Amino acid sequence: EMKTLKNKKSGIYGIFNLVNKKVYIGKSIDLDRRFANHKSLLKRSSCDKSCNRHLYNSVMRYGIDSFNFVISVWVPTILIGSPSLLKNVFPL
């Protein structure tokens, strides 16, 4: 497993709505795969359990071109997998 994680980039990301200035914040141990997954889910004609309903509705309303996918912070994979460690590093 360590071998497969070695080339993956983990971190915290944002999907910014350029029209209404709202942002969806997420985290992933594989940002490239997560962005591809988000884009794939948001291009579907309907939203199922695997997609974020609020984000999906916003994309349907404003169009995918009204959103920026941005990596906010690179975070070691060990922190992404542990919410309590992540909170200690990035308290809200």
Buried (B, 14 or more C-beta within 10 A) or exposed (E): EEEEEEEEBBBBBBBBBEEEEEEBEBBBBBBEEBBEBBBEBBEEEEBEEEBBEEBBEBBBEBEEEBBEBEBBEEBEBEBBEEEEBBEEEEEE
